[in-house]
């Protein structure tokens, strides 16, 4: 378990936190206001920006305080997005664009 002290944010710590939260790389990128590719590069060993490290520390503290509750948010968002997309008639959208 990771404690509340400042973490040495490396690829393993980043991935462990992301998986602990139950988030995809896209979920984490959205929360950090960066690209999926940037998260992927950090998990591959690139240096993590100091701004992102600060945000990761906040996420870590929140994850520890809330436990499993933090895991449900991205899943709920993804379910809402899926249901919203199911309601769109893309054939009409295509006609509107032509």
C-alpha positions as CSV (number, residue, x, y, z in Angstrom):
1,X,0.0,0.0,0.0
2,X,1.2,3.5,-0.8
3,X,1.2,5.9,2.1
4,X,0.3,9.6,2.3
5,X,3.9,10.7,2.1
6,X,5.3,12.1,-1.1
7,X,5.6,9.3,-3.6
8,X,8.6,8.9,-6.0
9,X,6.3,9.1,-9.1
10,X,7.7,6.7,-11.6
11,X,6.1,4.5,-14.2
12,X,5.3,1.8,-11.6
13,X,3.8,4.2,-9.1
14,X,1.7,5.9,-11.8
15,X,0.4,2.6,-13.2
16,X,-0.3,1.2,-9.7
17,X,-2.4,4.3,-8.8
18,X,-4.3,4.2,-12.1
19,X,-5.1,0.5,-11.7
20,X,-6.0,1.0,-8.0
21,X,-8.5,3.6,-9.2
22,X,-9.8,1.3,-11.8
23,X,-9.1,3.9,-14.5
24,X,-8.0,3.5,-18.0
25,X,-5.2,5.7,-19.4
26,X,-7.9,7.9,-21.0
27,X,-9.6,8.3,-17.7
28,X,-6.3,9.4,-16.0
29,X,-5.4,11.7,-19.0
30,X,-8.8,13.4,-18.7
31,X,-8.3,13.9,-14.9
32,X,-4.8,15.3,-15.4
33,X,-5.8,17.5,-18.4
34,X,-3.3,15.9,-20.7
35,X,-3.3,13.4,-23.6
36,X,-3.6,9.7,-23.6
37,X,-0.2,9.5,-25.4
38,X,1.4,11.5,-22.5
39,X,0.1,9.1,-19.9
40,X,1.3,6.2,-22.0
41,X,4.7,7.7,-22.3
42,X,4.9,8.2,-18.6
43,X,4.0,4.6,-18.0
44,X,6.7,3.6,-20.5
45,X,9.3,5.4,-18.4
46,X,9.3,9.1,-19.6
47,X,9.8,11.7,-16.8
48,X,6.5,12.8,-15.3
49,X,5.9,16.5,-15.2
50,X,6.0,18.2,-11.8
51,X,2.4,19.6,-12.3
52,X,1.2,16.1,-13.0
53,X,3.1,14.7,-9.9
54,X,1.2,17.2,-7.7
55,X,-2.1,16.1,-9.2
56,X,-1.2,12.5,-8.8
57,X,-0.5,13.1,-5.1
58,X,-3.9,14.6,-4.7
59,X,-5.5,11.6,-6.4
60,X,-3.5,9.3,-4.2
61,X,-4.8,11.0,-1.0
62,X,-8.4,10.9,-2.4
63,X,-8.1,7.2,-3.3
64,X,-6.9,6.4,0.2
65,X,-9.7,8.5,1.8
66,X,-12.5,7.2,-0.3
67,X,-11.3,3.6,-1.0
68,X,-13.6,1.9,-3.5
69,X,-15.8,4.9,-4.1
70,X,-13.2,6.5,-6.3
71,X,-13.3,3.5,-8.7
72,X,-17.0,3.9,-9.6
73,X,-16.8,7.4,-11.1
74,X,-15.0,6.6,-14.4
75,X,-17.2,3.5,-14.8
76,X,-20.3,5.6,-14.3
77,X,-19.1,8.2,-16.7
78,X,-18.3,5.6,-19.3
79,X,-21.8,4.0,-18.9
80,X,-23.5,7.4,-19.2
81,X,-21.4,8.2,-22.4
82,X,-22.3,4.7,-23.8
83,X,-26.0,5.2,-23.2
84,X,-25.9,8.7,-24.7
85,X,-24.2,7.4,-27.8
86,X,-26.8,4.7,-28.2
87,X,-29.5,7.3,-28.4
88,X,-27.9,9.1,-31.4
89,X,-29.1,8.2,-34.9
90,X,-25.8,8.5,-36.7
91,X,-27.5,8.0,-40.1
92,X,-29.3,11.4,-39.5
93,X,-26.0,13.0,-38.4
94,X,-24.3,11.8,-41.5
95,X,-27.1,13.3,-43.7
96,X,-26.8,16.6,-41.8
97,X,-23.1,16.7,-42.5
98,X,-23.5,16.0,-46.2
